[in-house]
Amino acid sequence: MAKANSQVQGIAVQIFGEEYLIAERDAVKVQKIASYVDEKMREIDEQHPGRIPASKLAVLAAMTIADELLNALGEQNRLAETA
């Protein structure tokens, strides 16, 4: 009986000093996303140097990114209504 391959396949990215393997075919897209998340985490960390654990920085970065997304969607809807 053959052994199942237990290794995770994916694209390796670095976010806030940690490596993650992301299952996605588009390496450029994954790198852009990882870079953006890393940037947001570092921006928050710069405002509060060394005082916030990485796990909480990740949540705060996710909240910031979600806020940006919702603002962009609201603007898109506003523009669509006036077109």
C-alpha positions as CSV (number, residue, x, y, z in Angstrom):
1,M,0.0,0.0,0.0
2,A,1.4,3.4,-1.0
3,K,1.9,6.0,1.6
4,A,-0.1,9.3,1.1
5,N,2.0,12.4,0.5
6,S,1.6,14.4,3.7
7,Q,3.5,17.4,2.5
8,V,1.5,20.5,1.9
9,Q,1.9,21.8,-1.6
10,G,1.7,25.5,-2.2
11,I,3.4,28.8,-2.7
12,A,5.6,30.0,0.1
13,V,5.2,33.5,1.2
14,Q,6.6,35.5,4.1
15,I,4.2,37.6,6.3
16,F,5.6,39.5,9.3
17,G,8.6,37.2,9.4
18,E,6.6,33.9,9.2
19,E,6.5,31.6,6.3
20,Y,3.2,30.3,5.0
21,L,2.4,27.8,2.2
22,I,-0.7,29.0,0.3
23,A,-2.6,26.6,-2.0
24,E,-3.0,28.7,-5.1
25,R,-1.9,28.4,-8.7
26,D,-1.3,32.1,-9.3
27,A,2.0,32.8,-7.6
28,V,2.0,36.5,-8.5
29,K,-1.4,37.1,-7.0
30,V,-0.4,35.2,-3.8
31,Q,2.8,37.2,-3.5
32,K,0.9,40.5,-4.0
33,I,-1.7,39.6,-1.3
34,A,1.0,38.4,1.1
35,S,3.0,41.6,0.6
36,Y,-0.1,43.8,1.2
37,V,-1.0,41.9,4.4
38,D,2.6,42.2,5.6
39,E,2.6,45.9,4.8
40,K,-0.5,46.5,6.9
41,M,0.8,44.5,9.8
42,R,4.1,46.4,9.8
43,E,2.2,49.8,9.6
44,I,0.3,48.9,12.7
45,D,3.4,47.6,14.4
46,E,5.2,50.8,13.7
47,Q,2.4,52.7,15.5
48,H,2.8,50.5,18.6
49,P,6.4,49.1,18.4
50,G,6.7,45.7,20.0
51,R,3.6,46.1,22.1
52,I,1.1,44.0,20.1
53,P,1.5,40.3,19.6
54,A,1.7,39.1,16.0
55,S,-1.6,37.3,16.2
56,K,-3.4,40.5,17.3
57,L,-1.5,42.5,14.6
58,A,-3.0,40.0,12.1
59,V,-6.5,40.6,13.3
60,L,-6.0,44.4,13.2
61,A,-4.6,44.2,9.7
62,A,-7.6,42.1,8.6
63,M,-9.9,44.7,10.1
64,T,-8.1,47.5,8.3
65,I,-8.1,45.6,5.0
66,A,-11.9,44.7,5.4
67,D,-12.6,48.4,6.1
68,E,-10.7,49.4,2.9
69,L,-12.7,46.8,0.9
70,L,-16.0,47.9,2.3
71,N,-15.2,51.6,1.6
72,A,-14.2,50.6,-2.0
73,L,-17.4,48.6,-2.5
74,G,-19.4,51.5,-1.2
75,E,-17.7,53.9,-3.6
76,Q,-18.2,51.5,-6.5
77,N,-21.9,51.3,-5.6
78,R,-22.2,55.1,-5.3
79,L,-20.5,55.5,-8.7
80,A,-22.8,52.9,-10.3
81,E,-25.9,54.6,-9.0
82,T,-24.8,58.0,-10.5
83,A,-23.9,56.5,-13.9
